[in-house]
Amino acid sequence: MYGKPLVRRYSALETVTYSTRLAVPMLAVLVLIELSRSNATVRSISVTDPLVAAVLYLGVLSTAIAWVCWYKGLERSDTGTVAVSFFAQPVVGAALGVVFLGESVGTAFLAGGGLLALGVSAVMTSPSS
């Protein structure tokens, strides 16, 4: 919710751009640390079309667009409303996995999803102070 003041000053797209420009160098350091601790080297990683497609999908579709949507929500709603929507993410992801990938979910996941739904409902319907 630290992004709320940022979207007041900048647009959602600018906020995501600035945060990405800060995050990439910091995460690059962690990548180098991980490479140094594992047997992998940059040369041992073969760059294939599926690998490039997966990185682009993860970087552009599932991360960048999601963050722009998140900050757009912060622009248009209060932080409490946006914050509780964050907890719907695993339920929506599992539902999409069931519909598009034929995955199955267990009773524990369904019970957890139900608890999340109850919690979100309670927060959304309670009077604000």
One Martini backbone bead per residue (centre of mass of N, CA, C, O) as a GRO file, in nm:
protein
  129
    1MET     BB    1   0.051   0.069   0.000
    2TYR     BB    2   0.295   0.256  -0.081
    3GLY     BB    3   0.173   0.341  -0.375
    4LYS     BB    4  -0.043   0.560  -0.332
    5PRO     BB    5   0.135   0.820  -0.342
    6LEU     BB    6   0.244   0.763  -0.629
    7VAL     BB    7  -0.038   0.770  -0.787
    8ARG     BB    8  -0.081   1.071  -0.720
    9ARG     BB    9   0.180   1.169  -0.884
   10TYR     BB   10   0.161   0.923  -1.070
   11SER     BB   11   0.110   0.695  -1.275
   12ALA     BB   12   0.081   0.365  -1.304
   13LEU     BB   13   0.297   0.330  -1.524
   14GLU     BB   14   0.519   0.496  -1.387
   15THR     BB   15   0.537   0.334  -1.125
   16VAL     BB   16   0.617   0.067  -1.256
   17THR     BB   17   0.867   0.168  -1.401
   18TYR     BB   18   1.027   0.266  -1.154
   19SER     BB   19   1.020  -0.001  -0.993
   20THR     BB   20   1.162  -0.169  -1.211
   21ARG     BB   21   1.425  -0.001  -1.231
   22LEU     BB   22   1.496  -0.085  -0.932
   23ALA     BB   23   1.460  -0.404  -0.927
   24VAL     BB   24   1.647  -0.527  -1.141
   25PRO     BB   25   1.929  -0.472  -1.013
   26MET     BB   26   1.867  -0.614  -0.744
   27LEU     BB   27   1.800  -0.896  -0.873
   28ALA     BB   28   2.067  -0.939  -1.025
   29VAL     BB   29   2.231  -0.996  -0.774
   30LEU     BB   30   2.075  -1.257  -0.698
   31VAL     BB   31   2.145  -1.410  -0.954
   32LEU     BB   32   2.451  -1.412  -0.911
   33ILE     BB   33   2.443  -1.563  -0.645
   34GLU     BB   34   2.301  -1.816  -0.752
   35LEU     BB   35   2.512  -1.889  -0.967
   36SER     BB   36   2.751  -1.917  -0.759
   37ARG     BB   37   2.593  -2.158  -0.587
   38SER     BB   38   2.579  -2.310  -0.846
   39ASN     BB   39   2.636  -2.506  -1.141
   40ALA     BB   40   2.553  -2.279  -1.299
   41THR     BB   41   2.582  -2.107  -1.606
   42VAL     BB   42   2.544  -1.897  -1.856
   43ARG     BB   43   2.651  -2.108  -2.069
   44SER     BB   44   2.452  -2.354  -1.971
   45ILE     BB   45   2.226  -2.175  -2.086
   46SER     BB   46   1.983  -2.233  -2.313
   47VAL     BB   47   1.853  -2.045  -2.575
   48THR     BB   48   1.516  -2.068  -2.635
   49ASP     BB   49   1.207  -2.017  -2.745
   50PRO     BB   50   1.056  -2.115  -2.487
   51LEU     BB   51   1.222  -1.945  -2.292
   52VAL     BB   52   1.157  -1.667  -2.406
   53ALA     BB   53   0.849  -1.695  -2.382
   54ALA     BB   54   0.842  -1.736  -2.074
   55VAL     BB   55   0.979  -1.470  -1.993
   56LEU     BB   56   0.779  -1.283  -2.135
   57TYR     BB   57   0.531  -1.378  -1.990
   58LEU     BB   58   0.628  -1.323  -1.698
   59GLY     BB   59   0.720  -1.021  -1.746
   60VAL     BB   60   0.465  -0.905  -1.900
   61LEU     BB   61   0.194  -1.040  -1.832
   62SER     BB   62   0.213  -1.145  -1.518
   63THR     BB   63   0.353  -0.869  -1.416
   64ALA     BB   64   0.317  -0.592  -1.554
   65ILE     BB   65   0.008  -0.597  -1.590
   66ALA     BB   66  -0.058  -0.652  -1.294
   67TRP     BB   67   0.071  -0.388  -1.181
   68VAL     BB   68  -0.097  -0.191  -1.338
   69CYS     BB   69  -0.367  -0.285  -1.224
   70TRP     BB   70  -0.300  -0.233  -0.930
   71TYR     BB   71  -0.244   0.078  -0.962
   72LYS     BB   72  -0.519   0.143  -1.081
   73GLY     BB   73  -0.671   0.064  -0.828
   74LEU     BB   74  -0.531   0.280  -0.649
   75GLU     BB   75  -0.639   0.523  -0.808
   76ARG     BB   76  -0.968   0.435  -0.775
   77SER     BB   77  -0.914   0.327  -0.480
   78ASP     BB   78  -0.890   0.213  -0.186
   79THR     BB   79  -0.665   0.029  -0.008
   80GLY     BB   80  -0.858  -0.184   0.118
   81THR     BB   81  -0.982  -0.292  -0.143
   82VAL     BB   82  -0.718  -0.377  -0.280
   83ALA     BB   83  -0.600  -0.562  -0.059
   84VAL     BB   84  -0.826  -0.788  -0.060
   85SER     BB   85  -0.784  -0.873  -0.363
   86PHE     BB   86  -0.514  -1.024  -0.323
   87PHE     BB   87  -0.653  -1.292  -0.194
   88ALA     BB   88  -0.781  -1.394  -0.478
   89GLN     BB   89  -0.547  -1.503  -0.651
   90PRO     BB   90  -0.534  -1.815  -0.585
   91VAL     BB   91  -0.825  -1.875  -0.669
   92VAL     BB   92  -0.809  -1.778  -0.961
   93GLY     BB   93  -0.568  -1.953  -1.044
   94ALA     BB   94  -0.707  -2.225  -0.988
   95ALA     BB   95  -0.951  -2.187  -1.172
   96LEU     BB   96  -0.785  -2.160  -1.432
   97GLY     BB   97  -0.649  -2.439  -1.407
   98VAL     BB   98  -0.911  -2.600  -1.430
   99VAL     BB   99  -1.020  -2.485  -1.700
  100PHE     BB  100  -0.739  -2.486  -1.888
  101LEU     BB  101  -0.565  -2.754  -1.748
  102GLY     BB  102  -0.720  -2.975  -1.569
  103GLU     BB  103  -0.704  -2.929  -1.283
  104SER     BB  104  -0.690  -3.003  -0.933
  105VAL     BB  105  -0.865  -2.970  -0.623
  106GLY     BB  106  -0.880  -2.971  -0.293
  107THR     BB  107  -1.035  -2.941   0.009
  108ALA     BB  108  -0.832  -2.746   0.137
  109PHE     BB  109  -0.849  -2.531  -0.081
  110LEU     BB  110  -1.154  -2.482  -0.063
  111ALA     BB  111  -1.151  -2.396   0.233
  112GLY     BB  112  -0.955  -2.159   0.195
  113GLY     BB  113  -1.129  -2.008  -0.013
  114GLY     BB  114  -1.371  -1.970   0.176
  115LEU     BB  115  -1.221  -1.804   0.390
  116LEU     BB  116  -1.141  -1.578   0.203
  117ALA     BB  117  -1.427  -1.496   0.120
  118LEU     BB  118  -1.521  -1.424   0.405
  119GLY     BB  119  -1.307  -1.209   0.462
  120VAL     BB  120  -1.368  -1.022   0.226
  121SER     BB  121  -1.665  -0.981   0.294
  122ALA     BB  122  -1.622  -0.858   0.575
  123VAL     BB  123  -1.456  -0.613   0.481
  124MET     BB  124  -1.659  -0.500   0.261
  125THR     BB  125  -1.920  -0.482   0.480
  126SER     BB  126  -1.782  -0.316   0.673
  127PRO     BB  127  -1.757  -0.053   0.856
  128SER     BB  128  -1.591   0.229   0.850
  129SER     BB  129  -1.369   0.430   1.065
   0.00000   0.00000   0.00000
